[in-house]
Amino acid sequence: MEWTPAPDKRAAQDVAFTRTAFAGATTIFVVFGTTASHYGPLLVTFAHRFSVSLPAAGAVVSVHFVGALCGVPLAWAALQRYRGNAVLAGALTTTALGAVGASQARGFDELLASVVVIGLGFGCTDFSLNSLLVRASAVGRAHRLSVANAGYSIGSVVGPLLVVVARPAHYGLIFAAVGFSALALTTSTRRIVAPRTARTHALARHPRRRAVLGVFVTAYVLYVATESSAAAWIAPQLHRVGYSQSIGAVVTAGFWLSLAIGRLLAGPVHQRVSDQRLVLIGLAAAVPLALVAAVDSLAPAAYPLVGLSLALVYPMGLIWFTNLNPGDGDGLAILVLTMMAGGVIGPALTGAAVSIAGVRAVPVCVACLAAADLAVFFVARQFRAPTGSGVGLADLAD
């Protein structure tokens, strides 16, 4: 029996952004991209400052995603009870509090606790803002989503460069700047018209729908694990094999810049190549490129190429999913929620490998995670798009 999805009646277009509010939304993504990307270049500094091992310092990245993982369901529930702009303002305030705490941390435990709070605000803001953008008018929706999320990629480039400019020892100033920016951006949420989200029904128990969701949840957990492991451990790896911390930060910025460039090319490339092929080709290329990064002299050039190869996996994978399960808003929310577990798992596994085999284990771990993700996406090829389905969320690919 083939499953034919019903139209998604819950996707009411009841959110409106003024130009000022949309500019604020894009800036929020810039700030959050900066926040997530500056941890890696600071791991060596954290290890020295708090007298912990480098693998132990890597826990900062994992606990950030632990907080983010908790923030997504909180935002999901809050959006059904309160106006979207109020939820967003609360999430930004939470981020600001965590950032101020991190800037003043005197012990490693204090730093970890503050980063968890930053992650909580991060996850809540990320889910809330994307949900509000999706609920806005269908006219220009794809453009708004792509432009706003491009802000995250820009911020991801800024983060490592900011470490270079401010100097790693002054990381407290960077956290303080993040906190001030997040708090200032709460004013931009006032111009967002965002009534409460209608309560959603439970996820349908059709076996095919559940199977598709299960495969893509696994694939996205592995994807985020691959991306976050590479981004977090580029700088420590390069520093330990003889490069300066500044070079490590610049290469990390190059990794994020390649991701940004690749995603900007998503629209034109997708007109010629299917989303499935782009996902599989990108992951297939990432595996050997990550292994090339094991050669010390080639690592600074290899990691940006890894970023470029991974660039289209995230957006094209979402298009692939929404083509298979059109109109599945609940499934998309679950996917966004669970994929953040990859940010906990990937850096933690890589840190464990580093503690056993040293930093030369980093590219091997990245390659293994990418290979595992490729295998899972190959499994997804068995599914076919249902007949008679609506467009659902697939218009995000326009």
NORJO-V669639 format. One record per pair of residues at least 12 apart in sequence whose C-alpha atoms are under 8 Angstrom apart, sorted by the first residue. I is the first residue (numbers start at 1). GAP is how many residues later the second one is. Records with the same first field share a line. If there is no record, write none. Layout:
# NORJO-V669639
I->GAP / GAP
This chain:
# NORJO-V669639
2->384
3->203 / 205 / 383
4->382 / 383 / 384 / 385
5->320 / 321 / 322 / 381 / 383 / 384 / 385
6->321 / 383
7->320 / 383 / 385
8->319 / 320 / 321 / 384
10->188 / 190
11->124 / 318
12->123
13->122 / 123 / 124 / 125
14->121 / 122 / 123 / 179 / 180 / 181
15->117 / 118 / 120 / 121 / 122 / 177 / 178 / 179 / 180
16->120 / 121 / 176 / 177 / 178
17->119 / 174 / 175 / 176
18->173 / 174
20->168 / 171
21->167 / 168 / 169 / 170 / 171
22->126
24->161 / 164 / 165
25->104 / 123 / 163
26->121 / 122 / 123 / 124 / 125 / 126
27->121 / 124
28->123 / 154 / 157
29->97 / 119 / 120 / 121 / 122 / 123 / 126
30->121 / 122 / 123 / 124 / 125 / 126
31->121 / 124 / 147 / 150 / 151
32->90 / 120 / 123
33->118 / 119 / 120 / 121 / 122 / 123 / 124 / 126
34->118 / 120 / 121 / 122 / 123 / 124 / 125 / 126
35->120 / 121 / 124 / 143
36->120 / 123
37->118 / 119 / 120 / 122 / 123 / 194 / 195
38->118 / 121 / 122 / 124 / 125
39->21 / 22 / 193
40->18 / 21 / 191 / 192 / 193 / 194 / 195 / 196 / 209 / 212
41->119 / 122 / 127 / 191 / 193 / 194 / 195 / 204 / 207 / 208 / 211
42->121 / 126 / 129
43->14 / 15 / 193
44->13 / 192
45->123 / 124
50->57 / 58
54->182
55->296 / 297 / 299 / 300
56->295
58->174 / 289 / 290 / 293
59->53 / 288 / 289 / 292
60->52 / 55
61->171 / 282 / 283 / 286
62->281 / 282 / 283 / 285 / 286
63->49 / 52 / 53 / 56 / 281
64->51 / 52 / 53 / 54 / 55 / 56 / 280
65->51 / 54 / 58 / 275 / 276 / 278 / 279
66->50 / 53 / 54 / 274 / 275 / 277 / 278
67->48 / 49 / 50 / 51 / 52 / 53 / 54 / 55 / 56
68->48 / 51 / 52 / 53 / 54 / 55 / 56 / 272
69->50 / 51 / 54 / 268 / 269 / 271 / 272
70->50 / 53
71->48 / 49 / 50 / 51 / 52 / 53
72->51 / 52 / 54 / 55 / 264 / 265
73->51 / 264
74->50
75->12 / 48 / 49 / 50 / 52 / 53
76->51 / 52
79->49 / 117 / 118
80->116 / 117 / 118 / 119
81->115 / 116
82->113 / 114
83->111 / 112 / 113
84->44 / 48 / 108 / 109 / 110 / 111 / 112 / 113
85->104 / 105 / 107 / 108 / 109
86->103
87->41
88->36 / 37 / 40 / 41 / 98 / 101
89->97 / 98 / 100
91->29 / 30 / 31 / 33 / 34
92->29 / 30 / 33 / 90 / 91 / 93 / 94
93->28 / 89 / 90 / 93
94->23 / 24 / 26 / 27
95->22 / 23 / 24 / 25 / 26 / 27 / 84 / 87
96->22 / 82 / 83 / 84 / 85 / 86 / 87
97->20 / 21 / 82
98->16 / 17 / 18 / 19 / 20 / 81
99->15 / 16 / 19 / 76 / 77 / 79 / 80
100->75 / 76 / 79
101->13
102->12 / 13 / 70 / 73
103->68 / 69 / 70 / 71 / 72 / 73
104->68
127->209
130->15
132->62
133->12
141->255
142->253 / 254 / 255 / 256
145->251
150->110 / 114
153->103 / 104 / 106 / 107
154->103 / 106
156->97 / 100 / 101
157->95 / 96 / 97 / 99 / 100
158->95
159->94
160->89 / 90 / 92 / 93
161->88 / 89 / 92
162->12
163->86
164->82 / 85 / 86
200->130
202->128
203->127 / 128
209->116
212->109 / 112 / 113 / 168 / 171
213->118 / 122
215->161 / 162 / 164 / 165
216->105 / 119 / 161 / 164
217->118 / 121 / 122
218->121 / 158
219->154 / 155 / 157 / 158
220->94 / 115 / 119 / 122 / 153
221->117 / 118 / 119 / 120 / 121 / 122
222->117 / 120 / 124 / 147 / 148 / 150 / 151
223->90 / 91 / 119 / 146 / 147 / 150
224->115 / 116 / 117 / 118 / 119 / 122
225->116 / 117 / 118 / 119 / 120 / 121 / 122 / 144
226->116 / 120 / 140 / 141 / 143 / 144
227->80 / 83
228->114 / 115 / 118 / 119
229->114 / 117 / 118 / 121 / 133 / 137
230->73 / 132 / 133 / 136
231->21 / 24 / 25
232->115
233->114 / 129
234->14 / 17 / 18 / 69 / 128
235->12 / 13 / 14 / 16 / 17
236->12 / 123
237->122 / 123 / 125
238->58 / 61 / 62
240->119
241->55
251->49 / 50 / 52 / 53
252->51 / 52
254->49 / 50
255->48 / 49 / 50 / 51 / 52 / 53
256->48 / 51
257->47 / 50
258->46 / 47 / 49 / 50 / 53
259->48 / 49 / 50 / 51 / 52
260->51
261->47 / 50
262->46 / 47 / 49 / 50
263->48 / 49 / 52
266->46 / 49 / 50
267->130 / 131
275->41 / 42 / 44 / 45
276->40 / 41 / 44 / 105
278->34 / 35 / 38
279->33 / 34 / 37 / 38 / 98
280->33 / 94 / 97 / 98
281->28
282->27 / 28 / 29 / 30 / 31
283->26 / 27 / 30 / 87 / 88 / 90 / 91
284->86 / 87 / 90
285->21 / 24
286->19 / 20 / 23 / 24 / 81 / 84
287->79 / 80 / 81 / 83 / 84
288->79
289->13 / 14 / 16 / 17 / 78
290->12 / 13 / 16 / 73 / 74 / 76 / 77
291->72 / 73 / 76
292->71
293->70
294->66 / 68 / 69 / 70
319->75 / 77 / 78
322->70 / 71 / 72
323->62 / 68 / 71
324->59 / 60 / 61 / 62
325->60 / 61
326->63 / 64 / 65 / 66 / 67 / 68
327->63 / 64 / 65 / 66
328->64
346->23
350->12 / 15
353->12
